[in-house]
């Protein structure tokens, strides 16, 4: 049996973390949330496209005649600065999120493996006729049997 993590999170620290997350969210009142479909249709900047975008802004600033009348260079500059500023924050939050997810998975794995050992031990005890253990096995068996059960109906085939 593994023991990936042995720690606890106090109610006070949990409350502090949630408050800090609330404060952090408040720093981004302009934050957007897109649907997966919307994300698919967006032309995105990435590390490969960043130099192109920077150079286009530079050329547009140097040669205003090439800037279409519907393109606002100040807005382009603001958007680019926001993109760059948020990149570092995003990396740090993704790193923290990965740590939180992995720690939660480890704690869940430890707890589930220990629970399985109790269930298996109870089954052995019931098999050997130890009084009171069969009711424990029966109760846990109901829950164990329902794990991973898909409750959604499968589409009917014609």
C-alpha positions as CSV (number, residue, x, y, z in Angstrom):
1,X,0.0,0.0,0.0
2,X,1.3,3.4,-0.9
3,X,1.4,6.5,1.3
4,X,2.0,9.3,-1.1
5,X,1.1,12.1,1.3
6,X,0.5,12.5,5.0
7,X,-0.8,16.0,5.7
8,X,-3.9,17.9,6.7
9,X,-5.4,21.2,5.7
10,X,-6.9,23.1,8.7
11,X,-10.3,24.7,8.3
12,X,-8.5,28.1,8.9
13,X,-6.0,27.5,6.0
14,X,-8.7,26.3,3.7
15,X,-10.7,29.4,4.5
16,X,-7.6,31.6,3.9
17,X,-6.9,29.9,0.6
18,X,-10.5,30.4,-0.6
19,X,-10.4,34.0,0.5
20,X,-7.2,34.6,-1.4
21,X,-8.7,33.0,-4.5
22,X,-11.7,35.4,-4.2
23,X,-9.3,38.3,-3.9
24,X,-7.3,37.1,-6.9
25,X,-10.5,36.8,-9.0
26,X,-11.4,40.4,-8.0
27,X,-8.1,41.6,-9.6
28,X,-9.4,40.5,-13.0
29,X,-12.9,42.0,-13.3
30,X,-12.3,42.0,-17.1
31,X,-11.9,38.2,-17.1
32,X,-13.7,36.3,-19.9
33,X,-15.0,32.8,-20.1
34,X,-15.5,31.2,-23.5
35,X,-17.3,28.0,-24.5
36,X,-15.2,25.3,-26.1
37,X,-16.9,26.1,-29.4
38,X,-16.0,29.7,-29.1
39,X,-12.3,28.8,-28.4
40,X,-12.2,26.6,-31.5
41,X,-13.1,29.6,-33.7
42,X,-10.6,32.0,-32.3
43,X,-7.3,32.8,-34.0
44,X,-4.9,32.6,-31.1
45,X,-1.5,34.0,-30.5
46,X,1.2,31.7,-29.1
47,X,4.9,31.7,-28.7
48,X,5.4,31.2,-32.5
49,X,3.0,34.1,-33.4
50,X,4.1,36.5,-30.7
51,X,7.0,37.9,-32.8
52,X,4.7,38.4,-35.7
53,X,2.3,40.4,-33.6
54,X,5.0,42.5,-32.0
55,X,6.5,43.2,-35.4
56,X,3.1,44.1,-36.9
57,X,2.6,46.6,-34.0
58,X,6.0,48.0,-34.5
59,X,5.5,48.5,-38.3
60,X,2.1,49.9,-37.8
61,X,3.5,52.5,-35.4
62,X,6.3,53.4,-37.7
63,X,4.2,53.5,-40.9
64,X,0.6,54.6,-40.1
65,X,-0.3,54.4,-43.8
66,X,-0.4,50.6,-43.6
67,X,-2.8,50.6,-40.6
68,X,-6.4,50.0,-41.7
69,X,-8.8,52.6,-40.3
70,X,-10.6,50.0,-38.3
71,X,-7.5,48.9,-36.4
72,X,-6.7,50.8,-33.2
73,X,-3.0,50.6,-32.5
74,X,-3.4,51.7,-28.9
75,X,-5.9,48.8,-28.3
76,X,-3.5,46.4,-30.1
77,X,-0.7,47.6,-27.8
78,X,-2.9,47.2,-24.7
79,X,-4.1,43.7,-25.7
80,X,-0.5,42.6,-26.4
81,X,0.7,44.0,-23.0
82,X,-2.2,42.2,-21.2
83,X,-1.4,39.0,-23.0
84,X,2.3,39.1,-21.9
85,X,1.4,40.2,-18.4
86,X,-1.1,37.4,-17.9
87,X,1.3,34.7,-19.3
88,X,3.5,34.7,-16.2
89,X,0.4,34.6,-13.9
90,X,-1.1,31.8,-15.9
91,X,2.1,29.7,-15.7
92,X,2.3,30.2,-11.9
93,X,-1.4,29.3,-11.4
94,X,-1.1,26.3,-13.7
95,X,1.8,25.1,-11.6
96,X,-0.1,25.6,-8.4
97,X,-3.2,23.9,-9.9
98,X,-1.1,20.9,-11.0
99,X,0.3,20.6,-7.4
100,X,-3.2,20.8,-5.9
101,X,-4.6,18.2,-8.3
102,X,-1.6,15.8,-7.8
103,X,-1.8,16.2,-4.0
104,X,-5.6,15.6,-4.1
105,X,-5.1,12.5,-6.3
106,X,-2.4,11.2,-3.9
107,X,-4.6,11.8,-0.8
108,X,-7.5,10.1,-2.6
109,X,-5.4,7.2,-3.6
110,X,-4.1,6.7,-0.1
111,X,-7.6,6.9,1.4
112,X,-9.1,4.5,-1.2
113,X,-6.3,1.9,-0.9
114,X,-6.7,2.0,2.9
115,X,-10.5,1.6,2.5
116,X,-10.0,-1.3,0.2
117,X,-7.8,-3.0,2.8
118,X,-10.5,-2.5,5.4
119,X,-13.1,-4.0,3.1
120,X,-11.0,-7.0,2.2
121,X,-10.1,-7.5,5.9
122,X,-13.8,-7.4,6.8
123,X,-14.6,-9.9,4.1
124,X,-11.9,-12.2,5.5
125,X,-13.3,-11.7,9.0
126,X,-16.9,-12.5,7.9
127,X,-15.6,-15.6,6.0
128,X,-14.1,-16.8,9.3
129,X,-17.3,-16.2,11.2
130,X,-16.3,-13.2,13.3
131,X,-19.6,-11.8,14.7
132,X,-20.8,-8.4,13.4
133,X,-18.5,-8.3,10.3
134,X,-21.0,-9.6,7.7
135,X,-23.2,-6.5,8.1
136,X,-20.1,-4.4,7.5
137,X,-19.3,-6.4,4.4
138,X,-22.9,-6.1,3.1
139,X,-23.0,-2.4,3.7
140,X,-19.6,-1.7,2.0
141,X,-20.4,-4.2,-0.8
142,X,-23.4,-2.1,-1.9
143,X,-21.2,0.9,-2.3
144,X,-18.3,-1.0,-3.8
145,X,-20.6,-2.6,-6.4
146,X,-21.9,0.8,-7.6
147,X,-18.5,2.3,-8.2
148,X,-17.9,3.2,-11.8
149,X,-21.5,2.5,-12.7
150,X,-22.6,4.7,-15.6
151,X,-26.0,6.0,-14.9
152,X,-26.6,7.6,-18.3
153,X,-28.6,5.7,-20.8
154,X,-26.9,4.5,-23.9
155,X,-28.5,5.7,-27.2
156,X,-30.8,3.1,-28.8
157,X,-29.7,1.7,-32.1
158,X,-32.1,1.3,-34.9
